[in-house]
């Protein structure tokens, strides 16, 4: 979500694609990604950098904020479309 570039840490998402790794991991509209694996996510650039280094099939922990609570989701990355 490009509009989420404010003083909050992380990157807010506006939803997931059906059957995507994000949907399978349990990400939802409004979640704010604050870390992927051991990498802190402060911007869309941070998110893109981590995803560019990743490979399909990689298992990764996604740290999010949902409803003011931090949660950790497990994802298996898929092919880029």
C-alpha positions in Angstrom: 0.0 0.0 0.0 1.8 3.1 -1.2 -0.5 5.3 0.8 0.8 3.7 4.1 4.1 5.6 3.9 3.7 7.5 7.1 5.3 7.5 10.5 4.4 3.9 11.2 6.9 1.1 10.7 6.3 -1.5 8.1 4.2 -1.8 5.0 0.4 -2.2 5.1 -1.2 -4.5 2.6 -4.6 -4.0 1.0 -5.3 -7.7 0.4 -3.8 -10.8 -1.2 -4.2 -12.6 -4.5 -6.2 -15.8 -4.4 -4.2 -18.9 -3.9 -1.0 -16.9 -3.4 1.7 -17.6 -0.8 0.5 -14.5 1.1 -3.1 -15.8 1.2 -2.0 -19.3 2.2 0.1 -17.8 5.0 -3.0 -16.0 6.4 -2.2 -12.4 5.5 -5.3 -10.1 5.3 -6.3 -6.7 4.2 -5.0 -4.2 6.7 -2.1 -6.3 8.0 1.2 -4.3 8.4 4.3 -6.3 7.5 7.1 -5.3 9.9 9.7 -8.1 9.2 10.4 -10.9 6.8 12.7 -13.5 8.3 15.4 -11.6 10.2 15.0 -8.5 8.0 13.1 -5.5 9.4 10.7 -3.9 6.9 10.3 -0.1 7.1 9.4 0.6 3.5 8.2 -0.8 0.2 11.9 -0.8 -0.9 12.8 -3.0 2.1 10.0 -5.4 1.2 11.1 -5.5 -2.5 14.7 -6.1 -1.6 13.9 -9.1 0.6 11.6 -10.6 -1.9 14.1 -10.2 -4.8 16.7 -12.2 -2.8 14.2 -15.0 -2.0 13.5 -18.0 -4.2 10.4 -20.0 -4.8 10.0 -22.7 -2.1 11.8 -20.7 0.5 10.2 -20.8 3.9 10.0 -17.5 5.7 8.5 -16.0 8.9 6.4 -12.9 8.3 6.0 -10.6 11.3 2.9 -8.5 11.1 0.8 -6.2 13.1 -2.9 -6.9 13.0 -5.4 -5.2 15.3 -2.5 -3.6 17.3 -1.1 -7.1 18.0 2.2 -8.5 16.6 1.8 -11.9 15.1 4.2 -14.2 13.2 2.9 -16.1 10.2 4.7 -18.9 8.3 4.9 -18.7 4.5 6.3 -20.8 1.7 7.2 -18.5 -1.2 5.8 -19.3 -4.6 6.8 -18.5 -8.2 6.7 -14.8 -9.2 3.8 -14.0 -11.6 
